Amino acid sequence: MNFTETYQSTLAALGLAPYATDEIAAKFETLYTKLVEFNSHTNLTAITDEAGVILRHFADSLTAAPYIGEKSLKILDVGCGGGFPTLPLAIAHPDCRFTALDSTAKKLTFVAEMADTLSLPVTTLPARAEEVAQMPAHRERYDLVVSRAVARLPMLCELCLPFVKVGGRFVALKGADGELELTEAEHAIAKLGGRLISQKAFTLGDAGGRVILEIEKVRPTPTAYPRAFAKIKKTPL
Ligand code: SAM
């Protein structure tokens, strides 16, 4: 199978066919080629085979796309690394505005290059989440915050929920442990002004179990949060 066929069949099997048009597939093929090229000198991912990247990076990221809905949202990806889920989501929803935040600037070089090459509405922000979340320009300014593979849920909520507007949402892409993490994070979610509104467990083909947690911001986050990273890590909420 060529790239487009593998991409389209992978997405169809996951119920993501709306994001599998020929036009979108062509963008993902460019993203794949550039990812492998960049990865040869700067480590972004251990997965480089075509089918693996399509399933574990592209399709996995796109499982968050249906949570965006029809509106043009202001979206933040906390700890985007080499651009996941930001880049796939921006290809799927070019009407939204994305900010890709990571503390490792060299990974953001790739994200910025791809935003330019594919004309995606993505701005990069090289910074630590817990510092930026205290700045008025970013605190409680986003309609939707997404994050994948950054920290366990109690820590992740402290890093992400302060960015969400009241009435906005945080969508966490978690692995098979997601439901267990949710029980650990119940206190943190409430303390930070959140409320779980949906949880979805499914299998991402050969990549195994995944859980998507959708948390609504129902009250402002107390100003004491997020704390310094050492504190978040030492005594998670
Ligand atoms: N989200 C990407 C993905 O799924 O491929 C990258 C995941 S990588 C395992 C975790 C990323 O989170 C790293 O790039 C790291 O620099 C970033 N990160 C961890 N803690 C952070 C923080 N407090 N502020 C900003 N970025 C952070």
Boltz pocket constraint, residues with backbone or C-beta under 6 A from the ligand:
constraints:
  - pocket:
      binder: B
      contacts: [[A, 44], [A, 78], [A, 79], [A, 80], [A, 81], [A, 82], [A, 83], [A, 84], [A, 85], [A, 101], [A, 102], [A, 103], [A, 104], [A, 107], [A, 127], [A, 128], [A, 129], [A, 130], [A, 147], [A, 148], [A, 149], [A, 150], [A, 159], [A, 229]]
      max_distance: 6.0
